[in-house]
Amino acid sequence: MARKQNVVRMHHGLNLNIGIVIFVIIIIYVIFNLISYLTSSPVAEYEVGQGTIATNHVYHGLILRDETVVYAGQSGYINYYLKNGAKASVNDVVYSIDTSGELSRQISDVASNGDTLDTETLNEVSSELDVFRNSYDSNTFSSVYTFKNELNAQLTQTLSMNALSSLNEDVKAAVENNTFYKKKSEKPGIIVYYTDGYESVTTDNFTSGQFNMADYKRNSLDDQEQVTANTPAYKRIDSEKWNILLPVSEDMAKQLKDNEYIKIRFCKDDFTLTVPYSLTKKDGSYYVNLSLKTAMNLSYPKKPVLKFRIRQLQKNSFIRFQKSILHREAIPLFPDL
């Protein structure tokens, strides 16, 4: 008789694979970080270092020059021979006066013929046209008319000089008859054909109202055909030394009081200079007086007020750089620039 075998089945507990557990934990971790990244604000870190901060301030400065208004010695018909803004030497003919008007008309008639322009003058005109075209701003369309008038005056004066030479015999006869007078520059300087009432303004007698260009008026001289004795004929800038007055706040004046030099940038042409300066207080307001001695005076003979940018260096300041976690690039933060 066969023996009966009793087999007892063993019940095992839950058998978990450790690899699956780790994989599930990683998936949960990744999902949690992804949700946190998409719903949280951007994270940025900052790095602070000691260095130099340059702050920029834009001002409108009043230009003061050593200017002399030259008055007509006689009444009559006037012709000009130097272009506006040209530098004249002693005894250069600036203008002439014809008391009868006959020779003046001959000069104008000959000057109307553009065939007498030489290659040098034509090249100069071409260069000025290129400069104007490259710097033209459609927001200041009126500058087109200003440029046109200035160019016409320049060509007329050049042609008038050519006409004066071609009419040499007639000129001699008129001079002998005391009806024609050639007026020469008594001193070297820059010739301009306008007055504006700023000729006698100095760093001592200026007023705050002279910075307001809304009231500025300029009297053009080179568009007149006749003059009266003892009225302005032209103006001469006698020196390359000039001053620029800038109205500043009291806070800025305090920041500048211990320095002697400052860097300025001419906003018109982006030219930068480092110049000496002094501070002055007048009628309760503060002004920076910049002292310049440079041929750049020739570049701005027609502007009483120009736009400047002061670049002030503050030493031993803290510079803050922001590093974007997303883009990994350093971005300097200069709120005042």
Secondary structure, DSSP 8 states (H G I E B T S, - for coil): -----------------HHHHHHHHHHHHHHHHHHHHHHS---EEEEEEEEEEEEEEEEEEEEEEEEEEEE-SS-EEEEE-S-TTEEE-TT-EEEEEESSSHHHHHHHHHHT-GGG--HHHHHHHHHHHHHHHHH--GGGTHHHHHHHHHHHHHHHHHHHHHHHHHTHHHHHHHHHTT-EEEEE-SS-EEEE-EE-S-TT--TTT--GGGG-GGG---EE-TT-SEE-TTSEEEEEEEEEEEEEEEEE-HHHHHHHTT-SEEEEEETTTTEEEEEEEEEEEETTEEEEEEEEESGGGGG-TT-SEEEEEEEEEEEEEEEEEEEETTT--EEE--TT-
